[in-house]
Amino acid sequence: MIGSGPIGCELAQTFARLGSAVTLLERGGHILPREDRDAAEIVQNAFIRDGVQIALDTRTIGAAGRGMEKVVTVERNGERRELAVDEILVGVGRAPNVEGLGLEAAGIVFDPQLGVRVDERLRTSNPRVFAAGDICFPWKFTHTADALARILLANALFMGRQKSSALTIPWCTYTDPEVAHVGMYEQEAAAQGIEVTTLTVPLSEVDRALLDGEAEGFARVHLKKGTDRIVGATIVARHAGEMISELSLAMTAGLGLAAIGRTIHPYPTQAEAVKKLADAYNRTRLTPFVKKVLAAWLKWQRG
């Protein structure tokens, strides 16, 4: 398996669990390079338990057929070696298929790598033509294409003014455990000059995760410093894709983490990890001064 992004990781673990001997080749220093390193490390440890051979800091030089085998040539630390395999899967990204559509004749501007160019309302350079989905958007997910299609219908048919830039887009890598994310990563926020407070709750502190034997993972949220506004969030858990939606809803509706804290969650569930993030935020509000005032108040009340 060449490439350890979401698709590469999903396929590598799938084939390993189906009984194949899998080698995962990654050019960088850890799998799932876009995710937080500690999130990727949890998935990487799961892969090792499943028998996936992981080759990090490894560059793929080429591939060729040799008899009944296929041979992949890789390079690591300046040394080259060959891997003889039955099949080669490539998961190093996708490019939009814009060839042969006659876009030039329609006056539609496009790029072979980026796809059809659209504005925030999904209108192409030809004002009578709109586009949606993977062919024009950087986030190539089924659920994103669905959301864009709804914007397109509203704007193209009903004179809507909806913008793709207003979307809050979560995504999930369907490994075991899953890695789900929405919004910014900490480094992205820093690059935009946004100071954040990061809170993390290990699943080992969530009773249902312990009962299920799935305590390897965490829920993490990035808040704009000094507020409870959610800038981004990551969950690593068996069903992280199901759990991230509560945080996505809060971001879409402009609700802060405190609103989640005020929401009663059924016990025991693994989604309680999100509630615990809100509890952790509330504890940060208990500054030494506030604790001193509260202690004095309680002492006066008892008197």
C-alpha positions in Angstrom: 0.0 0.0 0.0 1.6 3.2 -1.2 0.5 6.2 0.9 -0.8 6.3 4.4 -3.5 9.0 4.2 -7.1 8.1 5.1 -7.7 5.8 2.0 -4.3 4.1 2.3 -4.8 3.4 6.0 -8.4 2.2 5.6 -7.4 -0.2 2.8 -4.2 -1.4 4.6 -6.1 -2.4 7.7 -8.9 -3.9 5.8 -6.7 -6.2 3.7 -4.7 -7.1 6.8 -7.8 -8.2 8.6 -8.9 -10.2 5.6 -5.7 -12.2 5.9 -3.3 -10.5 3.5 0.3 -9.7 4.5 0.4 -5.9 4.0 3.3 -3.4 3.8 2.3 0.2 4.2 4.7 2.7 2.6 4.8 6.3 4.0 7.1 9.1 2.9 6.7 11.0 6.1 7.4 10.3 9.8 4.0 8.9 10.8 0.9 7.6 9.2 -2.1 9.9 8.7 0.2 12.9 8.3 -2.6 15.4 8.4 -3.8 14.3 11.8 -2.3 15.1 15.3 0.7 12.9 15.8 -0.7 11.3 19.0 -4.0 10.4 17.1 -1.9 8.8 14.3 0.1 6.9 16.9 -2.9 5.2 18.3 -4.0 4.0 14.9 -0.4 3.0 14.1 -0.2 0.8 17.2 -3.5 -0.8 16.1 -2.0 -1.5 12.7 1.0 -3.1 14.3 -1.3 -5.4 16.3 -3.1 -6.3 13.1 0.2 -7.3 11.5 0.6 -4.4 9.1 4.3 -3.8 8.3 4.8 0.0 8.3 7.7 1.6 6.5 8.0 5.3 7.5 10.4 7.9 6.0 10.3 5.7 2.9 10.1 7.0 -0.7 8.6 4.9 -3.5 11.0 5.1 -6.5 9.1 2.9 -8.9 7.2 -0.3 -9.7 7.6 -3.0 -12.3 6.3 -6.5 -13.2 8.7 -9.4 -12.8 7.2 -12.7 -13.8 4.2 -13.5 -11.7 5.2 -10.8 -9.1 5.2 -7.1 -8.9 8.3 -5.3 -7.6 8.2 -2.0 -5.8 11.5 -0.1 -5.4 11.8 2.0 -2.3 14.5 4.3 -0.8 15.1 5.0 2.9 18.1 6.8 4.4 19.8 6.8 1.0 19.5 3.0 0.6 17.3 1.3 -2.0 15.7 -2.0 -1.8 13.0 -4.0 -3.6 9.7 -5.4 -2.3 8.2 -8.3 -4.2 4.4 -8.4 -3.8 1.2 -9.8 -5.3 -0.6 -6.5 -5.7 0.1 -2.8 -5.4 -2.5 -0.4 -4.1 -1.9 3.4 -4.5 -3.5 5.9 -2.2 -1.5 9.1 -2.7 -4.3 11.5 -3.6 -6.8 12.1 -6.4 -7.1 14.5 -9.3 -10.4 15.6 -10.8 -11.4 14.0 -14.1 -11.9 17.0 -16.3 -10.6 15.6 -19.6 -13.0 15.2 -22.6 -15.8 17.2 -21.1 -15.5 20.1 -23.6 -15.1 22.6 -20.8 -13.1 24.9 -23.0 -15.9 25.2 -25.6 -18.3 26.2 -22.8 -15.9 28.9 -21.5 -15.4 27.1 -18.2 -12.0 27.7 -16.6 -10.4 24.6 -15.0 -7.1 23.3 -13.7 -6.0 19.7 -14.4 -5.0 19.4 -10.7 -7.5 21.6 -8.9 -10.5 21.0 -11.2 -13.3 23.4 -12.2 -13.0 26.8 -10.7 -16.1 28.1 -8.9 -16.9 31.0 -6.7 -18.4 30.7 -3.2 -21.8 30.2 -4.7 -20.5 27.4 -6.9 -20.9 29.3 -10.2 -18.2 28.6 -12.8 -16.6 31.2 -15.1 -19.6 30.5 -17.4 -22.4 32.2 -15.4 -25.0 29.8 -16.7 -23.1 26.7 -15.4 -22.6 25.6 -11.8 -20.5 22.8 -10.4 -20.5 20.8 -7.2 -18.6 17.8 -5.7 -15.1 16.5 -6.1 -14.6 18.1 -9.4 -14.4 21.6 -7.9 -13.9 21.3 -4.1 -10.8 20.5 -2.1 -12.6 18.4 0.5 -13.5 15.2 -1.5 -16.1 13.5 0.7 -19.5 12.0 -0.2 -21.1 14.0 2.6 -19.4 17.2 1.3 -20.6 16.6 -2.2 -24.2 16.2 -0.9 -23.9 19.5 1.0 -22.6 21.3 -2.1 -25.4 19.8 -4.2 -27.9 21.4 -1.9 -26.2 24.7 -2.2 -26.1 24.4 -6.0 -29.8 23.7 -6.2 -30.7 26.6 -4.0 -28.5 29.0 -5.9 -29.0 27.8 -9.5 -32.7 27.2 -9.4 -34.1 29.4 -6.6 -31.9 32.5 -6.7 -30.3 31.5 -3.4 -27.2 33.2 -1.9 -25.7 30.3 -0.1 -21.9 30.1 0.2 -19.7 27.0 0.3 -17.3 28.9 2.6 -20.0 28.8 5.3 -19.9 25.0 5.6 -18.5 23.3 8.7 -17.1 20.1 7.3 -16.3 17.1 9.6 -14.6 14.0 8.3 -13.6 10.6 9.5 -11.0 8.0 8.7 -12.6 4.6 9.0 -9.8 2.6 10.6 -10.2 0.8 13.9 -10.2 3.0 15.9 -11.6 5.7 13.8 -10.2 9.2 13.7 -12.8 12.0 13.2 -12.1 15.7 12.9 -13.9 19.0 12.4 -12.6 22.6 12.1 -8.9 23.6 12.5 -6.0 21.7 13.9 -3.9 23.5 16.5 -1.1 24.3 14.0 -3.6 25.7 11.5 -5.1 28.0 14.1 -1.6 29.2 15.1 -0.8 29.9 11.4 -3.9 32.1 11.2 -2.9 34.0 14.4 -5.7 32.4 16.5 -4.6 31.6 20.0 -6.3 28.5 21.3 -6.8 26.5 24.5 -6.6 22.8 24.0 -8.5 20.3 26.2 -8.2 16.5 25.9 -10.1 13.8 27.6 -8.6 10.2 27.3 -11.2 7.5 26.7 -9.6 5.7 29.7 -11.6 8.3 31.8 -14.9 7.4 30.2 -16.7 4.5 31.9 -18.5 3.1 28.8 -15.2 3.0 26.9 -13.7 1.0 29.8 -16.7 -1.4 29.9 -16.4 -1.9 26.1 -12.7 -2.5 26.3 -12.1 0.4 23.9 -10.2 2.9 26.1 -7.5 3.6 23.6 -8.3 7.0 22.2 -9.3 10.5 23.3 -11.6 13.4 22.6 -9.9 16.8 22.0 -11.2 20.3 21.4 -9.5 23.5 20.5 -11.2 26.7 21.9 -10.5 30.2 21.0 -8.4 31.4 24.0 -10.5 33.1 26.7 -13.8 31.8 25.3 -15.7 28.6 24.9 -15.9 29.0 21.1 -15.0 25.7 19.4 -12.3 26.2 16.7 -11.7 22.5 16.0 -12.0 19.1 17.5 -10.5 15.6 17.1 -11.9 12.3 18.4 -10.1 8.9 18.3 -12.5 6.1 19.2 -14.2 3.0 17.8 -17.2 5.1 16.7 -15.5 8.5 16.4 -17.5 9.3 13.3 -20.7 9.1 15.3 -19.4 11.2 18.1 -18.0 14.1 16.2 -21.4 15.3 15.0 -22.3 16.9 18.3 -19.2 19.2 18.1 -19.9 19.9 14.4 -23.5 20.9 15.3 -22.2 23.3 18.0 -19.8 24.9 15.5 -22.4 25.2 12.8 -25.0 26.7 15.2 -22.5 29.0 16.9 -22.9 27.3 20.2 -19.9 27.2 22.6 -18.6 24.2 24.5 -20.5 25.4 27.6 -23.8 24.7 25.8 -22.7 21.0 25.5 -21.9 21.1 29.2 -25.5 22.1 30.0 -26.8 19.3 27.9 -27.6 16.1 29.8 -25.9 13.0 28.2 -27.1 9.5 28.8 -24.9 7.4 31.0 -23.0 5.3 30.2 -22.0 6.2 26.6 -18.7 6.8 24.9 -20.2 10.2 23.8 -19.8 11.2 27.4 -16.2 12.1 26.5 -17.6 15.2 24.7 -19.5 16.2 27.9 -16.3 15.7 29.9 -14.6 18.2 27.6 -17.2 20.7 28.6 -16.6 19.9 32.2 -12.9 20.4 31.8 -13.6 23.8 30.3 -15.8 24.8 33.2 -12.9 23.8 35.6 -10.6 26.2 33.8 -12.9 29.0 34.8 -12.2 28.3 38.5 -9.2 30.6 38.8 -7.4 30.9 42.1 -9.3 34.2 42.8 -12.6 32.6 41.9 -11.8 29.6 44.2 -10.9 32.0 47.0 -14.1 34.0 46.7 -16.2 30.8 46.4 -14.5 29.3 49.6 -15.2 32.6 51.4 -18.9 32.5 50.3 -19.4 28.9 51.4 -17.7 29.6 54.7 -20.1 32.5 55.2 -23.1 30.4 54.2 -22.1 27.7 56.8 -21.7 30.4 59.5 
